[in-house]
């Protein structure tokens, strides 16, 4: 298991390095990055999510899914309160960046391939359940941190229902509950597209890292943020899951996902709404690099307890 984990980490590092090189050589431009992001969100991730539902439905799976959703709600509330407590005295533009980065982790571009590789289809299913409320929360409360305008929940629900990933989850759940079997050519097509997940996601991470000013990588406040993001929050989630006597799959998925680095949207939105774009980029870059150490350690910790 340790060898497999090390192999996965090496693959992720090499793919991210390829993204850095391709961006610096002008192969992946800003427009190319936007195109790859849209391709991930509108095609690759939905296929991956849909395939995670293809299996026999049983009461334990449904119970675990409800438990995962409950954990995700608690995590969003706790991180929102923690962000206000820790960064309320920071300069306003910087405060928004730190608080958003604390709420929104990179659960898709990094979390999805990691969960798929370590926990399989069952883990991807729980991740899909975890992200239902998280997406809604980040499209409302999270976005309001940058815009200053609070989005109403009705608008957030509409965005959620229209999102390709949500549509894939709904269709996958329907297929799972109905017991239908997809034609072989269709499931194979979906699998081919889904297999692109790891490569595309890490290439995009490499593009983000390529734009980082290396001289600013050792800012104390950024490293303190990473300590909360990568260690403090997953520790709280792990303790919460243990108190709830959650099964291993739920505990492992929720703990690992809550310990993912800050979402790349932290930097994108900071630039879009003229907040502290440099801090946004540093938060994403440093937390992503440190996660190559923290994620394996969390997985080894979880594996040793169950």
C-alpha positions in Angstrom: 0.0 0.0 0.0 2.8 2.4 0.8 4.5 1.6 -2.5 1.3 2.3 -4.4 0.9 5.6 -2.5 4.4 6.7 -3.3 3.9 5.7 -7.0 0.7 7.9 -7.0 2.6 10.9 -5.5 5.4 10.5 -8.1 2.8 10.4 -10.9 1.1 13.6 -9.6 4.5 15.4 -9.2 5.6 14.5 -12.8 2.3 15.6 -14.3 2.3 18.9 -12.4 5.9 19.4 -13.5 4.8 18.8 -17.1 2.1 21.5 -16.6 4.8 24.0 -15.4 7.0 23.3 -18.4 4.2 23.5 -20.9 2.9 26.8 -19.5 6.4 28.4 -19.5 7.0 27.3 -23.0 3.7 28.9 -24.1 2.0 25.6 -25.0 -0.7 26.0 -22.4 -1.7 29.7 -22.5 -4.2 31.5 -20.4 -6.9 30.7 -22.9 -5.7 27.1 -23.0 -6.0 26.9 -19.2 -9.6 28.1 -19.4 -10.4 25.5 -22.1 -8.9 22.7 -20.0 -10.8 23.8 -17.0 -14.1 23.8 -18.9 -13.3 20.4 -20.3 -12.7 19.1 -16.8 -15.8 20.6 -15.3 -18.2 19.9 -18.2 -17.1 16.4 -19.4 -14.3 14.6 -17.5 -15.6 15.1 -13.9 -19.3 14.4 -14.8 -18.2 11.1 -16.4 -16.1 10.2 -13.4 -19.0 11.0 -11.0 -21.6 9.1 -13.0 -19.4 5.9 -13.2 -18.9 6.0 -9.4 -22.7 5.3 -8.9 -22.7 2.2 -11.1 -23.0 -0.6 -8.6 -25.5 -2.3 -6.4 -27.5 0.0 -4.1 -27.9 -1.2 -0.5 -29.0 0.4 2.8 -25.4 0.7 4.1 -24.3 2.7 1.0 -27.3 5.1 1.3 -26.8 5.5 5.1 -23.1 6.3 4.5 -24.1 8.9 1.9 -26.4 10.6 4.3 -23.7 10.6 7.0 -21.2 12.1 4.5 -23.6 14.9 3.6 -24.1 15.7 7.3 -20.4 15.9 7.8 -20.0 18.2 4.9 -22.6 20.6 6.3 -20.8 20.6 9.7 -17.4 21.2 8.0 -18.7 24.3 6.0 -20.2 25.9 9.1 -17.0 25.3 11.2 -14.6 26.6 8.5 -16.7 29.7 8.0 -16.7 30.5 11.7 -13.0 29.6 11.9 -12.1 31.9 9.0 -13.9 34.8 10.7 -12.1 34.1 14.0 -8.6 33.7 12.6 -8.6 36.4 9.9 -11.1 39.0 11.0 -8.3 41.5 11.8 -6.4 41.1 8.6 -6.6 43.8 5.9 -9.9 43.4 4.1 -8.5 42.3 0.8 -6.3 39.7 2.4 -9.0 38.6 4.8 -11.3 37.6 1.9 -8.6 35.5 0.3 -7.8 33.5 3.5 -11.4 33.0 4.5 -12.4 31.7 1.0 -9.3 29.4 0.8 -10.3 28.0 4.2 -13.8 27.2 3.1 -13.2 25.9 -0.5 -10.6 23.2 -0.9 -9.4 21.6 -4.1 -11.7 18.6 -3.7 -12.1 18.1 -7.5 -8.9 18.7 -9.4 -6.7 17.1 -6.7 -9.2 15.4 -4.4 -11.1 13.4 -7.0 -8.1 11.6 -8.6 -6.6 11.0 -5.1 -9.8 9.5 -3.8 -10.3 7.4 -6.9 -6.8 6.0 -6.7 -6.8 5.3 -3.0 -10.4 4.5 -2.1 -11.9 3.4 -5.5 -15.4 4.0 -6.8 -16.9 3.8 -3.3 -14.8 6.8 -2.3 -15.8 8.8 -5.4 -19.4 8.1 -4.6 -19.0 9.5 -1.0 -17.0 12.5 -2.4 -19.9 13.3 -4.8 -22.3 13.3 -1.8 -19.9 15.4 0.2 -19.7 18.0 -2.6 -23.4 18.6 -2.9 -23.7 21.0 0.0 -20.1 22.3 -0.4 -20.8 23.5 -4.0 -24.0 25.3 -2.8 -22.2 26.9 0.1 -19.2 28.1 -2.0 -21.5 29.5 -4.7 -23.3 31.6 -2.0 -21.3 32.3 1.1 -17.9 31.8 -0.5 -18.6 34.0 -3.5 -20.0 36.7 -1.2 -16.6 37.0 0.5 -15.2 38.4 -2.7 -18.2 40.3 -4.1 -19.6 41.6 -0.8 -23.0 40.7 -2.1 -24.7 37.7 -0.5 -26.2 35.3 -3.1 -29.6 34.0 -2.1 -30.0 30.3 -1.6 -32.6 30.1 -4.5 -29.9 31.3 -6.9 -27.4 28.9 -5.5 -29.8 25.9 -5.8 -30.4 26.8 -9.5 -26.7 26.9 -10.2 -26.3 23.6 -8.4 -29.0 21.9 -10.4 -27.6 23.2 -13.7 -24.1 22.1 -13.0 -22.9 19.1 -15.2 -21.4 17.4 -12.1 -24.7 17.6 -10.2 -26.6 16.3 -13.3 -24.2 13.4 -13.5 -24.7 12.6 -9.8 -28.5 12.7 -10.2 -28.4 10.4 -13.3 -25.9 8.1 -11.6 -28.1 7.8 -8.5 -31.1 7.0 -10.7 -29.3 4.3 -12.5 -27.9 2.8 -9.2 -31.4 2.7 -7.6 -33.1 1.3 -10.7 -30.5 -1.4 -11.3 -30.2 -0.6 -15.0 -27.1 -1.8 -16.9 -25.5 0.4 -19.5 -24.6 -0.9 -22.9 -21.0 -1.9 -23.1 -20.0 0.7 -25.7 -21.5 3.5 -23.6 -19.8 2.5 -20.3 -16.5 2.0 -22.1 -16.8 5.5 -23.7 -17.5 7.1 -20.3 -14.5 5.2 -18.8 -12.1 6.4 -21.5 -13.1 10.0 -20.7 -13.0 9.5 -17.0 -9.5 8.1 -17.2 -8.2 11.6 -18.3 -9.0 12.9 -14.9 -5.6 12.6 -13.2 -3.6 13.9 -16.2 -5.7 17.0 -16.8 -6.2 17.9 -13.2 -2.4 17.8 -12.4 -1.5 19.7 -15.6 -3.8 22.5 -14.5 -2.2 22.5 -11.0 1.2 22.8 -12.7 0.0 25.8 -14.7 -1.0 27.5 -11.4 2.4 26.7 -9.8 4.2 28.1 -12.9 2.8 31.5 -12.2 4.0 31.7 -8.6 6.7 34.1 -7.5 9.2 31.7 -5.7 10.6 34.5 -3.6 7.3 34.8 -1.7 6.8 31.1 -1.0 7.9 31.4 2.7 5.5 34.0 4.0 4.6 33.1 7.6 0.9 33.9 7.3 0.6 31.7 4.2 2.3 28.7 6.0 0.1 29.2 9.1 -2.9 29.1 6.8 -1.6 25.8 5.3 -1.3 24.4 8.8 -4.9 25.0 9.4 -6.0 24.0 5.9 -4.0 20.7 5.7 -3.7 19.6 9.3 -6.2 21.4 11.6 -9.4 21.0 9.6 -8.9 17.3 8.7 -8.0 16.6 12.4 -11.4 18.1 13.4 -13.2 16.2 10.7 -11.5 12.9 11.8 -12.5 13.5 15.4 -16.1 14.3 14.3 -16.3 11.1 12.3 -15.0 9.0 15.1 -17.6 10.5 17.5 -20.3 9.7 15.0 -18.9 6.1 14.6 -18.7 6.6 10.8 -17.5 3.7 8.7 -14.0 3.7 7.3 -15.0 4.8 3.8 -16.9 7.9 5.1 -14.1 8.7 7.6 -11.3 8.4 5.1 -13.1 10.3 2.3 -14.3 13.2 4.5 -10.9 13.5 6.3 -8.8 13.4 3.1 -11.1 15.8 1.2 -11.2 18.3 4.1 -7.4 18.3 4.1 -7.0 19.1 0.4 -5.2 22.4 -0.5 -7.0 25.6 -1.2 -9.1 25.6 -4.4 -7.5 27.2 -7.5 -10.6 29.5 -7.5 -9.1 31.2 -4.5 -6.6 32.9 -6.8 -8.9 33.2 -9.8 -11.6 35.1 -7.8 -9.0 37.2 -6.0 -7.7 38.5 -9.4 -11.3 38.8 -10.8 -12.6 41.0 -7.9 -9.3 42.9 -7.4 -8.5 41.5 -4.0 -5.0 40.4 -2.9 -4.2 38.3 -6.0 -0.6 37.6 -4.9 -1.8 36.1 -1.6 -4.4 34.1 -3.5 -1.8 32.6 -5.8 0.6 31.9 -2.9 -2.2 30.2 -0.8 -3.0 27.9 -3.7 0.6 27.2 -4.7 2.1 26.6 -1.2 -0.9 24.5 0.1 -0.7 22.4 -3.1 3.0 21.7 -2.7 2.7 20.9 1.0 -0.3 18.6 0.3 2.0 16.2 -1.5 3.3 15.4 2.0 0.2 15.9 4.1 -2.1 13.8 2.0 0.0 10.6 2.1 0.6 11.1 5.9 -3.2 11.4 6.5 -3.8 8.3 4.4 -1.2 6.3 6.3 -2.6 7.5 9.6 -6.2 6.5 8.6 -5.0 3.1 7.2 -3.2 2.3 10.5 -6.3 2.9 12.6 -8.8 0.8 10.7 
